[in-house]
């Protein structure tokens, strides 16, 4: 069996091992945070609806670091999704809270009509268009980005900016489709860019992972930089507005990443590694780093030592708002020497052999889900 098929099989066992069904009448989560908008602060609402669940998780996934497929109810319908949105919006005073933008997410792909029918997509955007905001972002796998559909969605919010979030994760085919189990051809991403081209009031938000499983610290930094440069080059070629979201991997339950952590074979990236990525792309416009605000334990999230971690996280948050990387590049701490040792450490095994070793160990010990 190929490594790719082995990875799909392993990850699919995670998805079928969890069969929770959430109430279709209540959204999963919402919060407010401050992000950057052309170098200025902007208050954003993130709103996660309970949808039918990620179709990729059912077909060949989930991805090795993701557990959002848990947020699902396969019987959710148009009325459920509309009610979820309306009830969640009622919790906020948009003018008093000075909310500028909304990121609307389902537990999969908003633009996949099997998960969110197209008429429902339009209705949800119509509801949001009545709010005193400036921008709306929705997400979809590159496979679902179709020019005619995007244009029709934009018509529902004529006075607002539309952002389309797409997860590329890595420009390296092996890392993207085996290590991450994304199941996405690079050609599909490039086709999606072409589908968005020619729409100046639409921006692509493309995510890149920092430290997928099995990669060394140095390999992870190099891959994130290479992937971001690839995205900028492709979007520049087709004259598409783009922002790269760097997403450092967190250790989440019910994922392969968590299984590796339990075996002491994975840790989230150092914050120094994130700074190294920022340093390499600092002359590129519109990048940001998404450090999750969920209540993760220390071991689950990117970190340095206890002395400097919170300060550097605060500086990364500030960078996201103002794109000023000056303080980040000047920061220093004794733990940087430990990071440098790990960053420069090379594995004695190829990436492929590291994955084979993992599957060999699982075959001997049996599959465990944590």
ABEGO torsion letter per residue (X at the ends): XBAAAAAAAAAAAAAAABABBBBAABBABBBBBBBBBGGBBBBBBBBBBBBAEBAAAAAAOBBAABAAAABBBAABBAAAAAAAAAAAAAABBAAAAGBABBBBBBBEBAABAAABBAAAAAAAAAAAAABBBABBBBBBBAAABBAAAAAAAAAABAABBBBBBBBAGBABAAAAAAAAGAGBBAAAAAAAAAAABGBAABBBBBBBBBGBBGBBAAAAAAAAAAAAAAAAAAAAAAGBBBBBBBBBBBBBBGBAAAAAAAAGABBBBBAAAAAAAAAAAAABBGBBBBBBABBBBAAABBBBBAAAAAAAAAAAAAAAAAGBAAAAAABBBAAAAAAAAAAABBBABBAAAAAAAAAAAAAAAEBBBX
